[in-house]
Amino acid sequence: MENSARPSRVAAGVASSHPATAEAGLRVLRAGGTAADAAVAAVLATCVAETVYTGLGGGGFATYFEAATGTVTCLDFFVSVPGTDGDHKAGPMLAVDVFFGGVPQVYSIGGASVAVPGVPVGCGEVHRRWGRLPWADLVAPALELARSGVPLPAAHARTLEACAPALAHGAGAAIYAPQGKLLRGGDLLFHPGLATAMAALAAEGPALFHTGSYAPLLVETVRAAGGALGPRDLADYQVLETHVDRATLGTYQVRARHDLNRTVDTIEALPRGLPALPRPARTVAVAAALRDRGRQKIGDTTNVSVVDTAGNACVITTTMGLGAAVWLPGLGVNLNSMLGEGELITDDLAPGVRMSSNMCPLVVIDDEGALAVAAGSAGASRIRTALVDTLIGVLVDGLDMPTAIARPRFHVVDDMVHAEPGLPRDELAALVEAGWRITEWPELNHYFGGVTAVGVGGAAGDPRRGGVGLLL
């Protein structure tokens, strides 16, 4: 994987939504791991440190850039619809109200909301294709975190407060609300039994929950909670390689999967003369490209972006929805609630079908074929918004990565522009003149996504999600 012909323009580093997650990835880079090794280690660490957003019971996507060949590969290890065994019908789900921006959002949790997970085998496939270090070495940082527990960042605590009706439901109450009080920023997040699961994952490998020793327990637990998951669902699950979309942004090429929100298509639809437009006019043009038809879900998602010393990049986005509040007994693993996420329920869903998602881990390549940016975001329907704004900030405005990610954003829903504080008044005025209605938010908010990126402007995580960027 070494690329001696052309030095990387991007420094090696890791960006994530938790300091412990970023440190896990950096530790593996220092040990000689590839971008894939470090990304897998960081993702497994998120399954301990960022369980407000993700976990071993979730699903995700990976995008890998190989510097020596210029090849971009997208892998789909998102969740699938269960029920292929045909011998068990799902019961009813439990509806919960989650308040977001003061507006109730209805989600459903419980065993019937659990889809076939993909995170462990997805990480295994990334490691198999592009990894260098032993699998157990990649699990080791997560195992150590699981034994000790991890401080909860203040930004995660704010998300927990919004999502408590699901996360602190049932067995989750003892973890997220010990003694009846929700964890606050700085409190220790600890999952009893999760170290046992991580140790087994290190010893047995990525298939632990699908065809390994924990597969029967997974089926038994979900079915006891009213779900339809069966042994065949797990055994037949496969990581898929998917088509890579392309878009042009100035002299750069953006590469990523085709997501539900059409992020790459949106970038391609931006005016070719975007950099030359006055900022107010540019804001109106971007708003038109971002017009979104009303999807507002929170999106408990997290992202890891890694670049290694050879210029290879690996970006992995994972989620478990709000979490089903169905925990594997004795193992500290919450399962996904993706079948209870209304915006992901499409007409074609049937047992065995892979579900759709807004997640879009991406890479940007410059006009000489070198990596310029490796980025991804959390935030459901705001993933596209956050990524487009960040790329424009770095590649058009010439901002460093921390500044580009932290600057105020706006998100479009129908004819409404939701704007964070600090967006220039002349740009807001131009939007109003163009016919948009404006809702001004009082603070930077996790609603507007959670970008983590490594690129020509450095490495950074989104302050809206407690993110950090670390360079090797």
C-alpha positions as CSV (number, residue, x, y, z in Angstrom):
1,M,0.0,0.0,0.0
2,E,3.0,2.3,0.1
3,N,3.0,5.1,-2.5
4,S,6.6,6.3,-3.0
5,A,5.9,8.1,-6.3
6,R,4.0,11.0,-4.8
7,P,4.1,12.2,-1.2
8,S,0.7,12.8,0.4
9,R,-0.5,16.4,0.7
10,V,-2.6,15.4,3.7
11,A,-1.0,14.7,7.0
12,A,-1.7,11.4,8.6
13,G,-4.3,11.6,11.3
14,V,-7.6,10.6,12.8
15,A,-10.9,12.6,13.4
16,S,-13.8,11.3,15.4
17,S,-16.5,12.4,17.8
18,H,-14.8,11.4,21.0
19,P,-11.2,11.9,22.3
20,A,-10.9,8.2,23.3
21,T,-12.0,7.1,19.8
22,A,-9.5,9.3,18.1
23,E,-6.7,8.1,20.4
24,A,-7.6,4.5,19.6
25,G,-7.1,5.2,15.9
26,L,-3.9,7.2,16.5
27,R,-2.5,4.4,18.6
28,V,-2.9,2.0,15.7
29,L,-1.4,4.4,13.2
30,R,1.7,4.7,15.5
31,A,1.9,0.9,15.7
32,G,2.3,0.8,11.9
33,G,-1.3,0.2,11.0
34,T,-2.9,1.3,7.8
35,A,-5.8,3.8,7.5
36,A,-8.1,0.8,7.5
37,D,-6.5,-0.7,10.6
38,A,-6.8,2.6,12.5
39,A,-10.4,3.3,11.3
40,V,-11.5,-0.2,12.4
41,A,-9.9,0.3,15.8
42,A,-11.6,3.7,16.2
43,V,-15.0,2.3,15.1
44,L,-14.7,-0.5,17.7
45,A,-13.8,2.2,20.2
46,T,-17.0,4.1,19.3
47,C,-18.9,1.0,20.3
48,V,-17.7,1.6,23.9
49,A,-17.2,5.4,24.1
50,E,-20.0,6.6,21.8
51,T,-22.9,4.3,22.5
52,V,-25.3,7.3,22.6
53,Y,-24.8,7.1,18.8
54,T,-23.6,3.7,17.7
55,G,-22.6,0.2,18.9
56,L,-21.8,-3.4,17.9
57,G,-25.5,-3.9,17.3
58,G,-25.6,-1.3,14.5
59,G,-24.7,-1.0,10.9
60,G,-22.7,1.3,8.6
61,F,-20.7,2.2,5.5
62,A,-17.0,2.5,4.6
63,T,-15.2,4.4,1.9
64,Y,-11.5,3.6,1.2
65,F,-9.0,5.5,-1.0
66,E,-5.9,3.6,-2.0
67,A,-3.2,6.2,-2.8
68,A,-1.0,3.9,-4.9
69,T,-3.7,3.2,-7.5
70,G,-6.2,6.0,-6.9
71,T,-8.9,3.4,-6.4
72,V,-12.0,4.3,-4.3
73,T,-14.1,1.5,-2.8
74,C,-17.4,1.8,-1.0
75,L,-18.6,-1.0,1.3
76,D,-22.2,-1.4,2.7
77,F,-22.5,-3.1,6.0
78,F,-25.8,-1.4,6.9
79,V,-28.6,-3.3,8.4
80,S,-30.9,-5.8,6.6
81,V,-34.6,-6.6,7.2
82,P,-34.9,-9.8,9.2
83,G,-37.5,-12.6,8.7
84,T,-35.8,-14.8,6.0
85,D,-36.2,-17.8,8.4
86,G,-39.9,-17.4,7.9
87,D,-40.7,-19.1,11.2
88,H,-41.2,-16.1,13.5
89,K,-43.4,-13.0,13.2
90,A,-42.5,-9.7,14.7
91,G,-44.8,-8.3,17.4
92,P,-45.7,-4.6,17.9
93,M,-43.1,-1.9,18.4
94,L,-43.1,0.6,21.3
95,A,-43.6,4.2,20.2
96,V,-41.5,6.8,22.0
97,D,-41.5,10.6,21.7
98,V,-38.1,12.3,21.4
99,F,-38.1,16.1,21.5
100,F,-35.8,17.8,19.1
101,G,-35.7,21.5,18.7
102,G,-38.8,21.6,20.9
103,V,-40.7,19.4,18.4
104,P,-41.7,15.8,19.3
105,Q,-40.4,13.2,16.9
106,V,-42.0,9.7,17.1
107,Y,-39.7,6.7,16.9
108,S,-40.3,3.1,17.6
109,I,-38.1,0.7,19.7
110,G,-38.3,-2.8,21.0
111,G,-37.5,-6.2,19.5
112,A,-39.5,-5.7,16.4
113,S,-37.4,-2.6,15.5
114,V,-34.2,-4.6,15.4
115,A,-32.7,-5.2,12.0
116,V,-29.8,-7.5,11.1
117,P,-26.6,-5.8,12.4
118,G,-23.4,-5.3,10.4
119,V,-20.8,-3.4,12.4
120,P,-18.6,-6.4,13.5
121,V,-18.5,-8.1,10.1
122,G,-18.2,-4.8,8.3
123,C,-15.1,-3.9,10.3
124,G,-13.8,-7.4,9.6
125,E,-14.2,-6.9,5.8
126,V,-12.4,-3.5,6.0
127,H,-9.5,-5.2,7.9
128,R,-9.4,-8.2,5.5
129,R,-9.1,-6.0,2.4
130,W,-6.8,-3.3,3.6
131,G,-5.5,-4.1,7.1
132,R,-2.0,-5.0,8.1
133,L,-2.0,-5.6,11.9
134,P,-3.6,-8.6,13.6
135,W,-7.3,-8.4,14.3
136,A,-6.9,-8.7,18.1
137,D,-4.6,-5.6,18.0
138,L,-7.4,-3.5,16.5
139,V,-9.9,-4.7,19.2
140,A,-7.4,-4.0,22.1
141,P,-8.1,-0.3,22.5
142,A,-11.9,-0.9,22.7
143,L,-11.4,-3.7,25.1
144,E,-9.3,-1.5,27.4
145,L,-12.0,1.2,27.3
146,A,-14.7,-1.3,28.0
147,R,-12.9,-2.4,31.2
148,S,-12.4,1.1,32.5
149,G,-15.4,3.0,31.2
150,V,-15.1,6.4,29.4
151,P,-16.0,10.0,30.3
152,L,-19.1,11.2,28.6
153,P,-18.5,14.4,26.6
154,A,-20.9,17.3,27.3
155,A,-22.1,17.2,23.7
156,H,-22.9,13.5,24.0
157,A,-24.8,14.3,27.3
158,R,-27.0,16.8,25.4
159,T,-27.8,14.1,22.8
160,L,-28.5,11.6,25.6
161,E,-31.0,14.1,27.2
162,A,-32.9,14.3,23.9
163,C,-32.8,10.6,23.3
164,A,-33.4,9.4,26.9
165,P,-36.9,8.0,26.2
166,A,-35.2,5.3,24.1
167,L,-31.6,5.0,25.4
168,A,-32.6,5.0,29.1
169,H,-35.6,2.7,28.6
170,G,-35.5,-0.7,30.3
171,A,-32.1,-2.1,30.9
172,G,-30.5,1.1,29.5
173,A,-31.7,3.0,32.6
174,A,-29.0,1.5,34.8
175,I,-26.3,2.6,32.3
176,Y,-27.5,6.0,31.1
177,A,-29.4,7.1,34.2
178,P,-27.9,5.4,37.3
179,Q,-29.7,6.3,40.5
180,G,-32.4,7.8,38.3
181,K,-30.4,10.7,37.0
182,L,-29.1,11.0,33.5
183,L,-25.4,11.0,33.0
184,R,-24.0,14.5,32.5
185,G,-20.9,15.7,30.8
186,G,-17.8,14.3,32.5
187,D,-19.6,11.4,34.1
188,L,-18.3,7.9,33.5
189,L,-20.1,5.9,30.9
190,F,-19.7,2.2,31.7
191,H,-21.3,-0.8,30.2
192,P,-21.2,-3.9,32.5
193,G,-20.3,-7.0,30.4
194,L,-19.1,-5.1,27.3
195,A,-15.5,-6.0,28.1
196,T,-16.6,-9.7,27.9
197,A,-18.1,-9.1,24.5
198,M,-14.9,-7.2,23.3
199,A,-12.6,-10.0,24.6
200,A,-14.7,-12.6,22.7
201,L,-14.6,-10.4,19.5
202,A,-10.8,-10.2,19.8
203,A,-10.4,-13.9,20.3
204,E,-13.1,-15.3,17.9
205,G,-13.1,-12.7,15.1
206,P,-15.7,-10.5,13.3
207,A,-18.2,-13.3,12.8
208,L,-18.8,-13.6,16.5
209,F,-22.4,-12.3,16.3
210,H,-23.4,-13.8,12.9
211,T,-22.1,-17.3,12.8
212,G,-20.0,-17.4,15.9
213,S,-20.7,-18.3,19.5
214,Y,-22.9,-15.3,20.2
215,A,-25.3,-15.8,17.3
216,P,-27.8,-18.0,19.2
217,L,-27.9,-15.5,22.0
218,L,-28.6,-12.7,19.6
219,V,-31.5,-14.5,18.0
220,E,-32.9,-15.7,21.4
221,T,-32.8,-12.1,22.8
222,V,-34.4,-10.4,19.9
223,R,-37.2,-13.0,19.6
224,A,-37.9,-12.9,23.3
225,A,-38.4,-9.1,22.9
226,G,-40.9,-9.6,20.0
227,G,-38.5,-9.4,17.0
228,A,-38.3,-11.6,13.9
229,L,-34.5,-12.0,13.7
230,G,-33.4,-15.6,13.0
231,P,-30.3,-17.7,12.4
232,R,-30.6,-17.6,8.6
233,D,-30.8,-13.8,8.7
234,L,-27.4,-13.7,10.5
235,A,-25.7,-16.5,8.6
236,D,-26.7,-15.1,5.1
237,Y,-25.7,-11.5,5.9
238,Q,-23.0,-10.2,3.6
239,V,-20.9,-7.0,3.3
240,L,-21.6,-5.5,-0.1
241,E,-19.4,-3.5,-2.4
242,T,-21.4,-0.7,-3.9
243,H,-21.2,1.7,-6.8
244,V,-19.1,4.8,-6.3
245,D,-20.8,8.1,-7.3
246,R,-18.7,11.1,-8.6
247,A,-19.1,14.8,-8.5
248,T,-17.0,17.8,-9.5
249,L,-16.3,20.7,-7.1
250,G,-14.0,23.2,-8.7
251,T,-10.8,21.2,-9.6
252,Y,-11.7,18.4,-7.2
253,Q,-13.5,15.1,-7.6
254,V,-15.8,13.9,-4.8
255,R,-16.3,10.1,-4.5
256,A,-18.9,8.4,-2.3
257,R,-21.7,5.9,-2.2
258,H,-25.2,6.9,-3.5
259,D,-27.0,7.7,-0.3
260,L,-30.7,8.3,0.4
261,N,-30.2,12.1,0.5
262,R,-28.1,12.1,-2.8
263,T,-25.1,14.0,-1.4
264,V,-22.9,13.5,-4.4
265,D,-25.7,14.5,-6.8
266,T,-26.2,17.7,-4.7
267,I,-22.5,18.6,-5.1
268,E,-22.7,18.0,-8.8
269,A,-25.8,20.3,-9.0
270,L,-23.9,23.2,-7.5
271,P,-23.2,26.0,-10.0
272,R,-19.8,25.5,-11.8
273,G,-19.0,29.2,-11.1
274,L,-19.8,28.8,-7.4
275,P,-16.3,30.1,-6.1
276,A,-16.8,33.3,-8.1
277,L,-20.2,34.2,-6.8
278,P,-20.6,36.8,-4.1
279,R,-21.3,35.1,-0.8
280,P,-25.0,36.1,-0.5
281,A,-25.7,34.8,-4.0
282,R,-23.7,31.7,-3.3
283,T,-25.7,31.0,-0.2
284,V,-28.9,31.2,-2.2
285,A,-27.5,28.8,-4.8
286,V,-26.4,26.3,-2.1
287,A,-29.8,26.5,-0.4
288,A,-31.5,25.7,-3.7
289,A,-29.3,22.6,-4.1
290,L,-29.9,21.5,-0.5
291,R,-33.7,21.8,-0.6
292,D,-34.9,18.9,1.5
293,R,-38.5,17.5,1.6
294,G,-39.2,17.6,5.3
295,R,-37.1,14.7,6.8
296,Q,-36.2,15.9,10.3
297,K,-35.2,12.8,12.3
298,I,-32.3,13.2,14.8
299,G,-30.0,10.4,13.6
300,D,-27.9,8.8,16.2
301,T,-24.8,8.3,14.0
302,T,-21.1,8.8,14.3
303,N,-18.2,8.9,11.9
304,V,-14.4,8.2,11.9
305,S,-12.0,9.6,9.3
306,V,-8.4,8.4,9.0
307,V,-5.5,9.1,6.7
308,D,-2.2,7.1,7.0
309,T,1.4,8.1,6.1
310,A,1.0,6.6,2.6
311,G,-1.9,8.9,1.8
312,N,-4.5,6.1,2.0
313,A,-7.8,7.1,3.6
314,C,-10.6,5.2,5.3
315,V,-13.9,6.8,6.4
316,I,-16.5,4.8,8.3
317,T,-19.9,6.0,9.4
318,T,-22.0,3.8,11.7
319,T,-25.3,4.0,13.6
320,M,-27.7,2.1,15.7
321,G,-30.6,4.6,15.3
322,L,-31.9,5.4,18.8
323,G,-31.2,1.9,20.0
324,A,-33.9,-0.7,20.4
325,A,-33.5,-0.9,24.2
326,V,-32.9,-4.6,23.6
327,W,-29.6,-5.5,25.3
328,L,-27.7,-8.8,25.0
329,P,-27.8,-10.2,28.5
330,G,-24.4,-9.9,30.3
331,L,-22.7,-8.3,27.4
332,G,-23.6,-4.6,27.5
333,V,-24.6,-4.5,23.8
334,N,-27.6,-2.5,22.8
335,L,-29.2,-3.5,19.5
336,N,-30.2,-1.2,16.6
337,S,-33.8,0.2,16.2
338,M,-33.5,0.9,12.4
339,L,-36.9,-0.7,11.6
340,G,-38.4,1.9,13.9
341,E,-36.8,4.8,11.9
342,G,-39.7,6.2,9.9
343,E,-37.6,7.9,7.2
344,L,-35.8,4.7,6.4
345,I,-39.0,2.6,5.8
346,T,-39.4,2.3,2.0
347,D,-41.9,0.4,-0.1
348,D,-39.4,-2.3,-1.2
349,L,-38.5,-3.5,2.3
350,A,-38.9,-7.3,2.7
351,P,-37.0,-10.0,4.6
352,G,-33.4,-10.0,3.4
353,V,-33.5,-6.5,1.8
354,R,-30.7,-4.1,2.8
355,M,-32.1,-0.9,4.2
356,S,-31.3,2.6,2.8
357,S,-29.5,5.3,4.7
358,N,-28.4,9.0,4.6
359,M,-24.9,8.1,5.7
360,C,-22.2,9.2,3.2
361,P,-18.5,8.6,4.0
362,L,-16.6,10.3,1.2
363,V,-13.2,11.2,-0.1
364,V,-12.1,14.1,-2.3
365,I,-9.3,13.8,-4.8
366,D,-7.4,16.7,-6.4
367,D,-6.5,17.3,-10.0
368,E,-3.3,15.3,-9.7
369,G,-5.0,12.2,-8.2
370,A,-3.9,12.8,-4.6
371,L,-6.2,12.8,-1.6
372,A,-7.5,16.2,-0.5
373,V,-10.1,15.3,2.1
374,A,-11.5,12.3,3.9
375,A,-14.8,13.1,5.6
376,G,-18.1,11.9,6.9
377,S,-20.8,13.1,9.2
378,A,-23.5,12.2,11.6
379,G,-26.9,13.8,11.5
380,A,-29.5,11.9,9.4
381,S,-30.9,14.3,6.8
382,R,-28.4,16.9,7.8
383,I,-25.4,14.7,6.9
384,R,-25.6,16.1,3.3
385,T,-25.8,19.7,4.6
386,A,-22.9,19.3,6.9
387,L,-20.6,17.7,4.4
388,V,-21.4,20.1,1.6
389,D,-20.7,23.1,3.8
390,T,-17.5,21.7,5.1
391,L,-16.2,20.9,1.6
392,I,-17.0,24.4,0.4
393,G,-15.3,25.8,3.5
394,V,-12.0,23.9,2.9
395,L,-11.9,23.6,-0.9
396,V,-13.5,26.9,-2.0
397,D,-13.0,29.3,0.9
398,G,-9.6,27.9,1.8
399,L,-10.4,27.5,5.5
400,D,-8.5,25.1,7.8
401,M,-10.5,22.0,8.8
402,P,-11.4,23.0,12.3
403,T,-12.7,26.4,11.2
404,A,-14.6,24.9,8.3
405,I,-16.3,22.4,10.5
406,A,-17.1,24.7,13.4
407,R,-18.5,27.7,11.4
408,P,-22.3,28.3,11.4
409,R,-24.4,26.2,9.0
410,F,-27.8,26.3,7.6
411,H,-30.1,23.4,6.7
412,V,-33.1,23.6,4.3
413,V,-36.5,21.9,4.8
414,D,-39.1,22.7,2.1
415,D,-39.1,26.6,2.0
416,M,-37.6,27.0,5.5
417,V,-33.9,27.6,6.2
418,H,-32.8,26.6,9.7
419,A,-29.7,28.8,10.5
420,E,-27.2,28.6,13.3
421,P,-26.2,31.8,15.0
422,G,-23.4,33.7,13.3
423,L,-24.5,33.2,9.7
424,P,-23.8,36.6,8.1
425,R,-26.8,38.9,8.0
426,D,-26.3,39.8,4.3
427,E,-26.6,36.1,3.5
428,L,-29.7,35.7,5.5
429,A,-31.2,38.8,3.8
430,A,-30.4,37.3,0.4
431,L,-32.2,34.1,1.4
432,V,-35.3,36.1,2.5
433,E,-35.2,38.1,-0.7
434,A,-35.1,34.8,-2.7
435,G,-38.3,33.6,-1.0
436,W,-37.0,31.5,1.9
437,R,-38.3,31.6,5.4
438,I,-35.7,31.7,8.2
439,T,-35.6,30.0,11.6
440,E,-32.7,31.2,13.6
441,W,-31.4,28.7,16.2
442,P,-30.0,30.1,19.5
443,E,-26.8,28.1,19.5
444,L,-24.6,25.6,17.5
445,N,-26.6,22.4,17.8
446,H,-26.1,18.7,17.2
447,Y,-29.1,18.9,14.9
448,F,-26.8,20.4,12.2
449,G,-24.7,17.2,12.0
450,G,-21.3,16.0,13.2
451,V,-18.5,16.1,10.7
452,T,-15.2,14.4,11.3
453,A,-12.5,15.0,8.6
454,V,-8.8,14.8,7.8
455,G,-7.6,16.8,4.8
456,V,-5.5,19.6,3.4
457,G,-6.7,21.9,6.2
458,G,-5.7,19.5,9.0
459,A,-7.9,17.1,11.1
460,A,-10.9,18.1,13.1
461,G,-14.1,16.7,14.8
462,D,-17.3,18.6,15.1
463,P,-17.7,20.7,18.3
464,R,-21.5,20.0,18.0
465,R,-20.7,16.3,18.9
466,G,-17.6,16.7,21.1
467,G,-15.4,15.8,18.2
468,V,-11.6,16.0,17.9
469,G,-8.9,15.7,15.3
470,L,-5.4,14.3,16.0
471,L,-2.4,14.3,13.6
472,L,0.2,11.6,13.8
